[in-house]
């Protein structure tokens, strides 16, 4: 904790293992943590693509959870995840291809405020 840039190699390994075993629930959890870790790197240390990589991990997690229904996995991560979901939604606004993901973002946000 406190060193998100060091977590990425381990998370990449865990993700590959989960996907290789078709354990999509675990893959979703790893992707969510990966997205949060990349988004939490301090701005002065952040590489140019870290936020894009965070949003890509979040997008992959949202794709996997469309069929699995893992809304709580996102909601339970708190305000940082809600901020990341908002950033994702802003980037995808107006793109019909991602409407299902946008709907999932809204569902996560709605449940967080209940």
N, C-alpha and C positions, 0 to 999 in steps of 0.2 A: 504494500500500500504506500502511496506517495511517490512511486516511481513507475508511472504507467508505461513509459517507453521501454522499460526492461521486461514488462509482461508480454509484449507482443510475440516474441519467438515461442514462448511457452503456449500462449493462446493459439498460435498458428498450428502448433503440433497437436494440441488437444482437439482443435477443429478438424484437422485431417483425420485423426483417429475416430472421432465421432461420425463424420461423414462416411468414412470407410466402412464403418460397422452399421451404417444406416440408422444411427441413433439420432434422429432429427431433433428430438426434444433437447438432448444435450448440445447438439450443434447450435440450436437457437440460443441456449444459455451462454455458450462460449462467444457467439457473435455479438450478443448484447453487451457482455463484459468487454469484448474487444472494441466495440464502438465507443463505449464510455471511456475506456482507457485512452484511446486515440484522441478523443475530444477533450480530455482533461490535461493533456500536455500543456504546460504553460506557454503562452504566446511567444515569449522570447526564445524558447527552446524548440518550438514547433516547426517542423519541416513544412515546406510549401504544400504538400499533399496530405497532411495528417487529417484535416477536417474532411477532405474528399474521401479518404480511406475510411474514416469513421462512418460517414454516410453510406459508403458502399457496403460496409459490414452490416449496418442497420438495414439497408435495403435487402440484403440476402436473408437476414433474420426475418424480415417481414414477409418475404417470398415463402420461406419455409413455414411460417406460422399461419399462412392462409389456409392450409389444409389441416393444420394441427390445432389451431385455436389457442395459442399461448399468449393471451392478452396479459395475464397477471405477471408473466415474466418481465414485461416491459414496465408495467405500472409499479411493480414493487421496487424498481430501481430509483424511484423518487424524482425530484425536480430536475436533476441533471439529464435524466432520460427524457423527461417531458420537453426540456429545452432542445435536446437533440432531435426529437420527433418533430418539433415545430420547425427547426432548421431544414429537416428533410422535406417536410410538407411545402415549405416556401420554395425550395429548389425544384420541386416536382409540380408546382401549381400549373394548371392548364394542360397537363399532359394526360390525356385520356388513358394511355397505356398503363399508367400507374394509379388509376382511380381506386382500384381495390386496396393498394397500399395506403393511399391517402385516407380511405375509409377506415382502415385498421388503425392508423395514427389517431384519427378522431375518436375511435372507440377506446383506445388506450387513454387518451386525455379525458374523455368523459368518465371513465371508471375511476380515474385518479381523483377526480373532484367529487366523488360520491361519498 
